[in-house]
Amino acid sequence: MKHNPHHPMKSTEGMVDYDRNSAAQQQMVNTQAGRLSDLVSALAPAGPEMTIVDYGCGPGSSAIEAVRPSIEASRAHFPQLPVSVIHADQPGNDWNALFQLVSGPSGYQAGPGEIRTSAAVGSFYTQMVPANSVDAATCFAASHWLSRALELDAPGSVWFADLEGEARAQMWAQAREDWVTFLRCRAAEIRSGGFLLVGTLGSVPDETEVNGAAASGRGIYRALQVVAQSMVDDGLIGKAVLDRFVFSLWFMTGQDARGPIEEDAQLMEAFAIEEISVTPAPGNYRDVFGAYAGDPDDYARRYRGYIRAFADSTLRKQLFEPAAADAAGADKLADEYFDRLEELYRTQTVKYAFELWHLLAVLRKK
Ligand SMILES: C[S@@+](CC[C@H](N)C(=O)[O-])C[C@H]1O[C@@H](n2cnc3c(N)ncnc32)[C@H](O)[C@@H]1O
């Protein structure tokens, strides 16, 4: 396993039209609105502020929706407490887009009362805000990104779920360590009585799968592999590069998420586990874009948009740039890649459908 310090994960850097292509993330956030409101209402905040932090906030309207229920519940139940909202993400996040939304017509600053908005810039695998300062912490569709890009001996697969043997063991070791690090950092930041709600993509037990679990997006990642292989076959990207490439992410099962907490004395001392679950996403969890399958052109365009929004920057850095002479060459390869992907979805439609299970973890700081 090789750590390349020049390739830290920046999963939305250069994200393409994030807001328009993030319906699945927005749904995940909206699904938890009632839960968040209940969690905040039940707090006994010590003050002097109600501090709400959204980790891996991203640039889009889901960053607003992630904090809105907490703001509203705080105002309703603790009207005397000023509210501080901290959006936390990496330097490459589109901060201008985010803060325009925050102050725009659908942003929370348009509502009544004063709210202090700020940003915490860095990695959520480090401490991002002062110790013992957070009442309500959320992290949506972000904690599955590992702390660094891995290069593994992984021919035939671009993602964790189809890895076997040593490569899978190496990747799980990193994913597990990252999950523990993420939680230890939050344990330091959250005040006693405060909570952390993590919602992201999960996996469920499935004996037909090589590793005994069906992971969210398995159709998508297999489509990404098929297209990457076709580019290798046509001499457009290097075989050796593809053989070592994997997306640096892991979608945990409930047990993947629970085990490392229960086996870590520090985390068990810090947190009470209120819930860890993996459930089908509301709607068509067997094909998030299934409603459009009757029109293959539309269906394929939606898949292209959704996939490009999260995969473009990773593929560019790790597959296209090594094969291209310059930035223009990498752009051309990226366009070719996503043209092929769109064609695959147009001709095969539901074969590579996006299945989605939500992983939810709610932890209470003791
Ligand atoms: C798919 S977006 C999700 C954005 C938003 N939370 C949502 O639900 O739509 C993933 C976000 O996680 C952020 N992210 C990934 N790794 C991170 C890290 N180590 N530290 C902080 N943010 C990270 C990315 O920069 C990106 O904005």
The ligand as an ORCA input file, in Angstrom:
! r2SCAN-3c Opt
* xyz 0 1
  C     -20.315     13.719     -1.737
  S     -19.827     15.168     -0.928
  C     -21.128     15.331      0.275
  C     -21.461     16.724      0.556
  C     -22.661     16.958      1.453
  N     -22.394     16.558      2.824
  C     -23.881     16.227      0.922
  O     -24.409     15.369      1.641
  O     -24.303     16.516     -0.181
  C     -18.446     14.641      0.061
  C     -17.779     15.797      0.786
  O     -16.870     15.280      1.741
  C     -15.730     16.084      1.755
  N     -14.614     15.325      2.314
  C     -14.073     14.168      1.854
  N     -13.034     13.813      2.605
  C     -12.911     14.783      3.564
  C     -12.010     14.982      4.643
  N     -11.022     14.124      4.887
  N     -12.189     16.061      5.437
  C     -13.198     16.944      5.214
  N     -14.080     16.807      4.193
  C     -13.933     15.734      3.387
  C     -15.533     16.433      0.305
  O     -14.668     17.539      0.132
  C     -16.958     16.672     -0.135
  O     -17.328     18.010      0.019
*
